[in-house]
Structure formats: C-alpha cells, structure tokens
Amino acid sequence: RQGSELAGWAMGRWTYEGIDLNHNFADLNTALWDAEDNDLVPHEFPNHYIPIPEYYTFANATVAPETRAVIAWMQRYPFVLSANLHGGELVVTYPFDMSRTYWKAQELTPTPDDGIFRWLATVYATANLAMASGERRPCHYDDFTRYGNIINGANWHTVAGSMNDFSYLHTNCFEITVELSCDKFPHASELPEEWENNRESLLLFMEHRKHGVHRGIKGVVRDSDTEQGIPNAIISVDGINHDVRT
C-alpha cells in the first residue's frame, strides 16, 4: 500500500510473532565445524544428514510454525534441488550462508560441493534478462556484475540458520537464493516485466534439476546376497567431504 519508494528493506520481513523466517532454521553449521575442528568427522559426527539439535525441538523454542511445517515437508520428500526467491537485489547466492569465522560479517565459506553450487547459480544468472543485460547497473552499493551476478552467501553477509544451509546439511537438497529484482516491492504494473526477466531462468533451473540428477553416478544400491535395494545407503566420493544418501 505504501509503494516501494516508501517501504524500507525490513517491511514485511517478520511474522506476526516477530520471527524472521529467513533466519529461523536450525544452525547446523556450528556443530559440523566444531566436530571438524576436533577431528570427529565423519567417524563420530556425520558430514551430511546432520541431526537437528535438541534445543530446537522444544515447544518453547523460538521456531515459527511455518518453519516447522517446511522442515517436516523437507523430511517427507527427498528433494534434490531448490531455489528460494527474494527481492531487493539482483544476484544469485549459494551456500554456505554462514561464515565459518563466527565474528566475521563477510567471509568466503564454500561448501564441499562449491563447483556444483557455482554452476547452478550461474545457470540462473546468465539466463536472467535483468542480470545479463549490458545496461545492467548496480541496484545499491554492491556491483555483482564483477562476479557474474553470483556470490557465496557468507561472502556477501553472514546469516545463521538459513534455509539454504539447512537444506544442504540436513537433507540431500542443494538450494540457492535468487534475489529477483532491485525493487523489493515492484508496482503491479511492473510484474509482467519481472516475470519476463525470470521466466527463462526458472525454466532452465528446473530443467537442470532433471539433468543434474542424471549427471555423474546413478543406479541402485543393492544387497549383494539378496539383490534387494538398500534404502538410505550412504554414498561417499573421494575428495568431497559431504556424503549423500539413496
């Protein structure tokens, strides 16, 4: 109602209960990195499917019902690729969103699957009409064109408890964040143009879900005696400290 010119970046960010859903997921990064520092990974502490901390499950924990519902949804379906859509910038970010050095506001903090994440982010950014435009100007202070309109989330600004990091560490899902537009609250008349800017990117990203799951190794893990499939078998790849499960 106020219009984009009169609404600040924080407008509409919190729920009625005052919870920022974007930062409301369990922080699994800290537990993983502490375990790595103590040489506990992966023989005593997992490098994937990291369990949710007990404190996060308490009834009085500051967890929104929306967040709990999304987590239950993610646990019910074996998603492999996801994108969440934001506004106010033109850039695609990828995990980790939380800097490994806890006191640093910005720090390059790549995942073990950094190559895949950079590829997925680039697929979206290069097909986005606004990002790929030769007349593209910075939205605010950051010139993301220097980086191909993609950036590691923690290297932009650190966020604890993001959905991207949670998806990667608690499930098999690889998730990125797409900042769709410089204007956080575009006018209704501008929505068709915003759709055109992102339509091909969204379709291409979904196509890469199909192609992505068919790249590399595929097949069925079977018991050598019974030939029956083994659910939740852990697949490890040399040199990548992040396993996946069937």
Secondary structure, DSSP 4 states (H G I P E B T S, - for coil): ---GGG--TTTT-B-TTS-BGGG-S---HHHHHHHHHTT-TTTTS-SSSPPPPHHHHSTTSS--HHHHHHHHHHHHS---EEEEEE-SS-EEEES--S-SSTT-SS-----TTHHHHHHHHHHHHHH-HHHH-TT---SSS--GGGGTTEEEHHHH---SS-HHHHHHHHSS-EEEEEE--S-SS--GGGHHHHHHHHHHHHHHHHHHHHHHTTSS-----B-TTT--B-TT-EEEETTEEEEEE-
